[in-house]
Amino acid sequence: MPWHVFRLSPAHEAAGAGDIALDQFTDWFTKLGGPLDMAMFCSKPPGEHFVTYYLSPATEQRAPVLLRLLSARPGDAPPGDATLMAGVSGTRPPDFK
């Protein structure tokens, strides 16, 4: 299963779209009992205009509706310095660089 990604522009971030996405992910994560293999990360490398959000591969199996709600598409794993937004702290989903 691939990682899934979606990007938000600075305008969408300022309007709270990142917080809404995090709330949606957290709702699903909580309903599913906080699975160790499900996580959401974000990254905004210097000079990049968009914030990129990453959903671990298990999200496709456990919460496919969430992928559609967030318009997430298959993509690369997050970079090693990505910030954990939701998930179990101290764990790394499979395929995390």
Secondary structure, DSSP 4 states (H G I P E B T S, - for coil): --EEEEEE-HHHHHTTHHHHHHHHHHHHHHHTT--TT--EEEE--TT-SSEEEEE-THHHHH-HHHHHHTT-EEEPPPPTTPEEEES-TT---TT--
